[in-house]
Amino acid sequence: MKKMVISIAAAFIISFGFNSLASAEGSGQTPEQKVNLTDDQKAELGKLHEQMYSTKKELVKKYVEYGVFSKEQGDKVLKIMEVKHQKLKANGYMMRWHPHPHHGKQLDHKE
């Protein structure tokens, strides 16, 4: 009897934890929220993104140097990173979330 009560209590606690995570999931920026960054904010974000991009490039080059990635794999990763970085820059450093459709999230809509 004790084991059954403990099992039910554990199941209740676990389901309560998942429920709170699911409710917090939708609390991000909605498509209706339009944020306009100032030029200073864009410049600051641009500086940080440039630093991250250059650091990630160095990291990929080290992986190639140490043999974790082949030269072709490293070039492919760097090319993908460059494309993403250029899209972010063209978008004024406003990140766009493109959720997977099977997750049921609708965070970003084309305007």
C-alpha positions as CSV (number, residue, x, y, z in Angstrom):
1,M,0.0,0.0,0.0
2,K,2.8,2.4,0.9
3,K,4.5,1.8,-2.5
4,M,1.3,2.6,-4.4
5,V,0.8,5.9,-2.5
6,I,4.5,6.8,-3.2
7,S,4.1,5.9,-6.8
8,I,0.9,8.0,-7.2
9,A,2.5,10.9,-5.4
10,A,5.6,10.7,-7.7
11,A,3.4,10.5,-10.8
12,F,1.5,13.6,-9.6
13,I,4.7,15.5,-8.9
14,I,6.2,14.6,-12.2
15,S,3.0,15.5,-14.2
16,F,2.8,18.8,-12.3
17,G,6.4,19.6,-13.3
18,F,5.7,18.9,-17.0
19,N,2.5,21.0,-16.9
20,S,4.4,24.1,-15.6
21,L,7.1,23.6,-18.3
22,A,4.4,23.4,-21.0
23,S,2.7,26.6,-19.8
24,A,6.0,28.5,-19.7
25,E,6.8,27.4,-23.2
26,G,4.4,29.8,-24.8
27,S,5.4,32.8,-22.9
28,G,8.0,34.1,-25.4
29,Q,7.7,36.9,-27.9
30,T,4.5,36.5,-29.9
31,P,4.2,37.6,-33.6
32,E,2.0,40.5,-32.5
33,Q,4.9,42.0,-30.5
34,K,6.9,44.2,-32.7
35,V,10.2,45.4,-31.3
36,N,12.1,48.2,-33.1
37,L,15.7,48.4,-32.1
38,T,17.5,51.7,-32.1
39,D,20.7,52.2,-34.1
40,D,22.7,52.1,-30.9
41,Q,21.1,48.8,-29.9
42,K,21.7,47.3,-33.4
43,A,25.3,48.4,-33.3
44,E,25.8,46.8,-29.9
45,L,24.1,43.6,-31.0
46,G,26.1,43.7,-34.2
47,K,29.4,43.9,-32.2
48,L,28.5,41.0,-30.0
49,H,27.4,38.9,-33.0
50,E,30.6,39.7,-34.8
51,Q,32.6,38.5,-31.8
52,M,30.6,35.3,-31.5
53,Y,30.9,34.7,-35.3
54,S,34.7,35.2,-35.3
55,T,35.1,32.9,-32.2
56,K,33.0,30.2,-33.8
57,K,35.1,30.4,-36.9
58,E,38.3,30.0,-34.9
59,L,36.7,27.0,-33.1
60,V,35.8,25.3,-36.4
61,K,39.3,25.9,-37.8
62,K,40.8,24.3,-34.6
63,Y,38.6,21.3,-35.0
64,V,39.9,21.0,-38.6
65,E,43.5,21.5,-37.4
66,Y,43.1,18.8,-34.7
67,G,41.4,16.3,-37.2
68,V,38.0,16.3,-35.6
69,F,36.5,17.7,-38.9
70,S,37.9,17.1,-42.4
71,K,38.8,20.2,-44.4
72,E,35.5,19.7,-46.4
73,Q,33.4,19.4,-43.3
74,G,35.0,22.5,-41.8
75,D,34.4,24.4,-45.0
76,K,30.8,23.3,-45.1
77,V,30.2,24.4,-41.5
78,L,31.9,27.7,-42.1
79,K,29.7,28.3,-45.2
80,I,26.5,27.6,-43.3
81,M,27.6,29.8,-40.5
82,E,28.4,32.6,-43.0
83,V,24.9,32.3,-44.5
84,K,23.2,32.5,-41.1
85,H,25.4,35.4,-40.1
86,Q,24.5,37.3,-43.2
87,K,20.8,36.7,-42.8
88,L,21.0,37.9,-39.2
89,K,22.9,41.0,-40.2
90,A,20.4,41.7,-43.0
91,N,17.6,41.4,-40.5
92,G,19.0,44.1,-38.3
93,Y,20.2,41.5,-35.7
94,M,16.6,40.5,-34.9
95,M,16.6,36.8,-34.3
96,R,13.8,34.9,-35.9
97,W,12.6,31.6,-34.3
98,H,11.6,29.0,-36.8
99,P,10.1,26.3,-34.7
100,H,9.5,22.8,-36.1
101,P,5.9,22.4,-37.1
102,H,5.5,19.1,-35.2
103,H,6.2,21.0,-31.9
104,G,3.0,22.9,-32.2
105,K,4.7,26.3,-31.8
106,Q,3.7,29.3,-33.9
107,L,6.3,32.0,-32.9
108,D,7.2,33.4,-36.3
109,H,5.0,34.4,-39.2
110,K,6.1,35.8,-42.5
111,E,4.9,39.4,-42.8
